[in-house]
Amino acid sequence: MKYSFTIFLYFFLLISPIAQELMYDILVSGKQVGSMLVTKKVVNEKETYYSAVTDVKYTLFRTTELVYFYEAIFKNDTLDKAYFIYKKNDEVEEEAKLFWANNSYQSTIPEKHQKYKSPLVNSMLTMYFNQPKHRDEIFSERFHDFVKIGATEEKGKFIFYIPNGDKSIYYYNEEGICSKISISSGIFSFDMVLNTSRKD
């Protein structure tokens, strides 16, 4: 069944007793065009569930709605499953699934299938809750490839080099939580700013 993987992961959202949520406002030239909710849920002592749901709506010549959904399950501190889907006006534009089996990661992206044969200890979803190291490589649930990260001279500021050629700047607060992301993508740029007024 096409969506059985997603339904299976939603089950973890319902039973998890410990959760942390971050809400971001998405801004273009200072105007809010959407939001993103990032969730981390400790299912039990061995499993942790992460998700991010982004909803953007803007009007140029016509109204366009973009939805991005990421999720990942870590077991014993290593990535076990990941899922990504991108929709534009309710039409699926991209979809990617990954899971660990038979001593390698099975990917629905053909060129990435069984490419990674060692367990992964982090992914892009974890970066909202954990500041990266000076130079790091983080696995992307979307591209099934690594995002290269470099620190800057400014404390808590990191440059993320995305596999599709985009570049993002991540800012972290004193608690190590991502407080802002500035993204340069194609013909436009936008900011994702942590909404600190929101309470879980």
C-alpha positions as CSV (number, residue, x, y, z in Angstrom):
1,M,0.0,0.0,0.0
2,K,1.5,3.3,-1.1
3,Y,1.1,5.2,2.2
4,S,1.5,2.3,4.6
5,F,5.0,3.5,5.5
6,T,3.7,7.0,6.5
7,I,0.7,5.6,8.4
8,F,3.1,3.3,10.3
9,L,5.2,6.3,11.4
10,Y,2.2,8.4,12.3
11,F,1.4,5.6,14.9
12,F,4.6,6.7,16.7
13,L,3.2,10.2,17.0
14,L,0.2,8.9,18.9
15,I,1.9,6.7,21.4
16,S,5.1,8.8,22.2
17,P,5.1,10.1,25.8
18,I,8.0,12.6,25.4
19,A,7.9,15.2,22.6
20,Q,9.6,18.4,21.6
21,E,8.1,20.7,18.9
22,L,9.6,23.7,17.1
23,M,7.5,26.1,15.0
24,Y,9.1,28.2,12.3
25,D,7.6,31.2,10.4
26,I,8.6,31.2,6.7
27,L,9.2,34.7,5.4
28,V,9.9,36.2,2.0
29,S,11.0,39.8,2.1
30,G,9.6,40.0,5.6
31,K,6.2,38.7,4.7
32,Q,5.0,35.4,6.1
33,V,4.1,32.9,3.4
34,G,4.0,29.7,5.4
35,S,5.2,27.8,8.4
36,M,7.1,24.6,9.4
37,L,6.5,22.4,12.4
38,V,9.4,20.2,13.5
39,T,8.8,17.4,16.0
40,K,11.1,15.1,18.0
41,K,9.4,12.3,19.9
42,V,11.1,9.8,22.1
43,V,9.1,6.6,21.6
44,N,11.0,4.5,24.0
45,E,14.6,4.1,25.3
46,K,15.6,2.7,21.9
47,E,13.6,4.7,19.4
48,T,13.2,8.4,18.5
49,Y,10.9,9.8,15.8
50,Y,11.5,13.0,13.9
51,S,9.3,14.9,11.5
52,A,9.0,18.2,9.7
53,V,5.9,19.5,7.9
54,T,6.3,22.7,5.8
55,D,3.3,24.4,4.2
56,V,4.0,27.4,1.9
57,K,1.4,29.4,-0.1
58,Y,2.3,32.3,-2.4
59,T,0.8,34.2,-5.4
60,L,2.8,35.4,-8.4
61,F,0.7,34.9,-11.5
62,R,-1.5,32.4,-9.7
63,T,-1.7,30.9,-6.2
64,T,0.7,28.1,-5.5
65,E,0.9,25.8,-2.5
66,L,3.9,23.8,-1.6
67,V,4.0,21.0,1.0
68,Y,7.2,19.3,2.2
69,F,7.0,16.4,4.6
70,Y,10.1,14.7,6.2
71,E,10.3,12.0,8.8
72,A,12.8,9.6,10.2
73,I,13.1,6.9,12.9
74,F,16.3,6.3,14.8
75,K,16.8,3.0,16.6
76,N,19.7,2.6,19.0
77,D,20.9,6.0,17.9
78,T,21.2,5.1,14.2
79,L,18.9,5.9,11.3
80,D,16.5,3.0,10.6
81,K,13.8,4.6,8.3
82,A,13.3,7.9,6.5
83,Y,10.6,9.3,4.2
84,F,10.3,12.4,2.2
85,I,7.5,13.8,0.0
86,Y,7.1,17.1,-1.8
87,K,3.7,18.2,-3.3
88,K,2.9,21.2,-5.4
89,N,-0.8,22.1,-5.6
90,D,-1.6,18.6,-4.3
91,E,0.5,16.9,-7.0
92,V,3.4,14.8,-6.0
93,E,6.7,16.2,-7.3
94,E,9.2,14.2,-5.4
95,E,9.1,11.1,-3.1
96,A,11.9,9.1,-1.4
97,K,12.0,6.2,1.0
98,L,14.9,4.7,2.8
99,F,15.2,1.8,5.3
100,W,18.0,-0.3,6.8
101,A,17.9,-4.0,5.8
102,N,20.4,-6.8,4.9
103,N,23.3,-4.7,6.1
104,S,22.7,-1.7,3.8
105,Y,20.2,1.1,3.2
106,Q,17.5,0.3,0.7
107,S,16.6,3.5,-1.2
108,T,13.9,4.2,-3.7
109,I,16.4,6.6,-5.4
110,P,18.0,4.1,-7.9
111,E,21.5,5.5,-7.8
112,K,21.5,5.5,-4.0
113,H,20.1,2.0,-3.5
114,Q,22.4,0.0,-1.3
115,K,25.1,2.6,-1.6
116,Y,25.4,3.1,2.2
117,K,26.4,0.0,4.1
118,S,27.3,1.6,7.4
119,P,24.6,2.8,9.9
120,L,24.1,6.5,9.9
121,V,24.1,8.4,13.2
122,N,22.4,11.6,12.1
123,S,20.2,13.3,9.5
124,M,19.0,16.7,8.5
125,L,16.0,16.4,10.8
126,T,18.3,16.1,13.9
127,M,19.9,19.4,13.0
128,Y,17.0,21.4,14.3
129,F,17.7,20.1,17.8
130,N,21.5,19.8,17.7
131,Q,24.1,22.3,16.6
132,P,26.6,20.7,14.1
133,K,30.3,20.5,14.7
134,H,32.8,22.8,13.0
135,R,32.9,20.7,9.8
136,D,30.3,18.0,9.5
137,E,28.4,15.9,6.9
138,I,24.8,15.3,7.6
139,F,22.6,12.8,5.7
140,S,19.7,14.2,3.8
141,E,16.3,12.3,4.0
142,R,15.4,14.0,0.7
143,F,18.4,13.4,-1.5
144,H,19.9,10.3,0.2
145,D,23.2,12.0,0.1
146,F,25.3,14.1,2.4
147,V,25.0,17.8,3.1
148,K,28.4,19.4,3.7
149,I,28.6,21.8,6.6
150,G,31.1,24.5,7.4
151,A,31.3,26.9,10.3
152,T,31.7,30.7,10.0
153,E,33.5,33.2,12.1
154,E,30.2,34.1,13.7
155,K,29.3,31.9,16.7
156,G,26.4,29.6,16.1
157,K,26.3,30.3,12.3
158,F,26.9,27.4,9.8
159,I,26.7,27.1,6.0
160,F,24.9,24.0,4.7
161,Y,25.7,23.0,1.1
162,I,22.7,21.1,-0.2
163,P,23.2,18.3,-2.9
164,N,20.9,20.1,-5.4
165,G,23.2,23.2,-5.4
166,D,21.2,25.3,-2.9
167,K,23.0,26.9,0.0
168,S,21.5,27.5,3.4
169,I,22.7,29.4,6.5
170,Y,21.7,27.9,9.9
171,Y,21.8,30.0,13.1
172,Y,21.8,28.3,16.5
173,N,20.9,29.8,19.9
174,E,22.7,29.2,23.2
175,E,20.7,26.0,23.8
176,G,21.9,24.5,20.5
177,I,18.5,24.8,18.9
178,C,18.2,26.1,15.3
179,S,16.7,29.6,15.6
180,K,16.8,30.7,12.0
181,I,17.5,29.4,8.5
182,S,18.3,31.6,5.5
183,I,17.8,29.7,2.2
184,S,18.9,30.6,-1.2
185,S,17.0,28.5,-3.7
186,G,16.8,29.2,-7.4
187,I,15.2,32.5,-8.2
188,F,14.2,33.5,-4.7
189,S,15.4,33.5,-1.1
190,F,13.5,33.1,2.1
191,D,14.0,32.9,5.9
192,M,12.6,30.4,8.4
193,V,12.5,31.9,11.8
194,L,11.8,30.1,15.1
195,N,8.6,31.3,16.7
196,T,9.6,31.7,20.3
197,S,6.2,32.9,21.3
198,R,4.7,29.4,20.7
199,K,4.4,27.1,23.7
200,D,4.2,23.3,23.4
